[in-house]
Amino acid sequence: MTSVKRTELSMFDGRQIFYYDSVSVDRIAVDKRPFEERPLPGEMRQDLLTGEWIAMASHRQTRAFLPPKEFCPLCPTLTDFGTEIADSTFEVVVFENRSPSFAAPSVALPKEVVQSSGRCDVVVFSDKHEGSFGTLPLTQMRTVLAAWIDRTRAISQLSYVEQVFIFENRGEEVGVTLNHPHGQIYSYPFVTPRTEKMLAVAKEHYQKTHKPLITSIIEREIKDEVRIIAQNEHWIAYVPFAARYPFEIHVAPKKFVPDFAELSEDVADTFPVLAKEVLQRLDGVFGIEMAYIAAWHQAPVRQGRDLLGLHWQITSIRRAPGKLKYLAGSESAMGAFIMDLKPEQSAQQLRDVKL
Ligand SMILES: [Zn+2]
């Protein structure tokens, strides 16, 4: 890893916690909360009609929902209230989710149950309670990137993980239950339905052209020009040709790379400036904080490594001030999207934002 230092410590219930620091500090804070047994992993069931896996995470119903700042579990520990992070200051922290949808396999569960094996991590972007990825200082964004890279490499080594999914949700409209700036890492024991589909399309494309699909897509975006929002030496941001949401932005490295594990330091170094610009443009469209889902697509751990390229998909469900795009009949039941705005128009709106 670059100059970012990682310190691994243990939480009160045995979960792992990693501190990532761009300056050298000794992390020794002890989690003083009384020991508690960790919940067993849940089960997975296969949808009999589609073959898709559904994780049954009913134990998650009791998790914290929008607590006030003084009871925020992602803030540093400053009072007698022990948060998830025992230290009184930190830069970026990653720890295992306390109520995970996927967890390490357990021998305690009966054999007939298909376990939701995998892992769920929380990535805390800052020790400040307000903000989101795009409002972090550039150096801090780079530290988050270092954490994503380091965790993708480590989790990819777990025998029961097939795919590592890194994402950030912002805004209560998209189901955020904690306002503190953070993201998550879902590590699945299967390849997700959307990724399966993308792999199939990319495979067909590769057989015809001997090129990864994302490489051809970027070539087309550069040629068409009209949907590009921003770019620099190593990254390009554009509204995809057939966007599904009024404000959907894809950001990809110009040179194909399957995942964070293989992202080079110099390409990573140029990401924060572009990411900040893109997120500022998104907020600038209506002059309000846009609720969004920022999702990192990565190649699965053990297949399609030369087919699926790393890229960042930001989708906002807001289509106008005071108006959200709901997934209605066609989208929810059939998976067939109806888009209210031409992608070229939304790219123009994003480009026109004065920064
Ligand atoms: Zn907080």
Boltz pocket constraint, residues with backbone or C-beta under 6 A from the ligand:
constraints:
  - pocket:
      binder: B
      contacts: [[A, 69], [A, 72], [A, 73], [A, 74], [A, 75], [A, 127], [A, 128], [A, 129], [A, 180]]
      max_distance: 6.0
